[in-house]
Amino acid sequence: MLNWRNLILGLTPLLIYASPAEAAKLEKWNFDADQNRLEITTDEAIKPTAVLIYNPYRLIVDLPNTQFGKPIVRRNFNQGVKQVRVAQFTSTTTRMVIEVKPGFVIDPTKISVLPGNGNVWNVDLNCVVPLPKAGVSTVALEVDSNGQVVTAPKPPVTPPKPPVTTPKPPVTVPQPPVTPKPPTSSVPNSDIVLPTVPAGRYTVVIDPGHGGFDPGAVGIAGVREKDVVIDVSTRVAQHLRDSGARVVMTRTTDIELDLQPRVDIAERARGTVFVSIHANAISLSRPDVNGVETFYYGSANGKRLADTIHRSFLNAINIDDRRVREARFYVIRQTSMPAALLEMGFLTGAKDTLLLRNPETRKRMARATAQGILRYLRNER
Ligand SMILES: [Zn+2]
């Protein structure tokens, strides 16, 4: 679903507390210049959430169920961070806002909010980087080749479990007679053939829509778009890596990300192609509306990318065809490389919701999407 703008970022998020009676207190927060990070210390264990907001860039770290106990505090910084503000945001949430100076941006792939010792959380400020100069394709910023660098928010530290040391008796279950199977059935969904590309030659940027406080569409039975798309996107990325492509994901966890940072990631990674993955929605009173649709904007190569993904998807999934179309969606309009936006069916559709809720179908969707991207890269029709 594409009405991101309907969701006002970071405003009164609905947070559910397991035990509201035991509020934590923000004991202190300080800047560690050696590590270039903020250290947040509370008296009870909490689980912060991080949200990146664009224009101007600021990173918001919410400490749920935490009392600040004083009026707003502002502290100014050198280098890229302009100011850090801390205040009681709602009656139960303390909010830290990290604002960057003009000429600097926050690299979403470098955002890291990680637990330290005790009730300490560390916010790594190395995510604040100079704004790329014009002609971003020449700016070589470090982007993890695995795309596995967005690490916020992490669950609180739980003590490691001791290894299970109970010795197991040897398994002597009699085996049924083995019936030889055709080799293709040994790999799930192997009917969806994944071609390979030369190792490392192409960079595919995969953009899982929504995330964090922005659930995207919420469909029948409360299925959330952000959950469906991160599952499929992660699988798409793995298939592409297995087939030789370099992959950068705009998000790998449940973090909220505005649109421009998604574009920035694609440009910095110098992506060969950009593929945004969504699930669609219309009114819950329209379960009759179902089908896959794929969008491009402007370029002939973008259209070919959308066509190739769309065809692979239709070949693999029994779903209605809502066609490939041109649309002025931000992420496919602002990216400089061929770009496509896939809407994998309607979460509000009676037929599609069954497909999207089924983990096995989602695996097929992921494999089909990867196949379409690989076919495009191989210049296949
Ligand atoms: Zn969407």
Residues whose N, C-alpha, C, O or C-beta is under 5 A from the ligand:
A	BS01	ZN	M1 L2 G209 G216 H278 A279
